[in-house]
Amino acid sequence: MPTLLLWGAQDKSFPVWLAYRMKETMFPHAEIRLIPESGHCPFDETPEAFCDALLPWLDEQLRPSEQPAAQQQASDH
């Protein structure tokens, strides 16, 4: 399952190391993107930077696969 962890690099409540721990223990295939000038609520504190990180990732996830459907289903299992 595609997973993106968007994390405020200045988050004092949940430090950046927790993002890497979550990836390691819960979401091994996740991608981590840090929002440099943001704390705990990057979507509220730095909405433009948040969208700059999120939207290209969503676009990539929603882009049609180049694999034939049968191959895609086999690789999903």
N, C-alpha and C positions, 0 to 999 in steps of 0.2 A: 504494500500500500504506500503510495507516495506521501511523504510527510515532510513538512517544512517547519522548522523551529525558528521563528523570528524572535530575537532576544535583544533587549536593550543592553548595550555594553556597560552602561552605568547603573544597572539595576542593583539596588542595595538590598531589596527584599529577597530576590532570587539571583544570586551571583552567576556570572557566565559559566563557571565550572559546572553548575547544575544542568545547563543545556547539554554539555558533553556527557554528563552522567546519564541523563535521560536517553540520549542517543545510544550510549553503550548498553544500557540495561533494558530499555523499553522499545526504542525505535532504531534498530541497527542500520536501517537503510535511509534514515532521515538526513536531510541537508540542514545545516545550521547557517543562518545568516544573522550577523550581528548588526544592530543599528547603533553606530558609534556615539551619537550625541543624545541617546535616549536612556531613560531609566526603566521603571517597571511597566509603563504603559506606552510603548512606542507608537501605537495607533493614535493615541491622543496627544502625546508630547511632540512627536515629529511625524505627522501624518504623511508628508511628502516623501520622506525617507522610507517610511513604512511601505507606502505604495510602490516606491521605486524598487524595493526588495521583493514585494509580494507579486506584483502584476507580471513581471517576466517569468517568474516561476509558474504561476497559474497558466500563462500562455503556453509554456512548454508542456505542462501536464495535459492541456486540452487539445494540443496539436494532434491531428490524426497520426496514428502509427504507420510506419512504412512497411511493417511486416504484414504478410497475408493473415487473415483472421485465424486460420487453423494454427499457424505458428504462434500467434499471439496468445491463444488459449493454452497451448502447450507450455509456453514459457511462464504463464501465470500460475501454474500448478507446481 
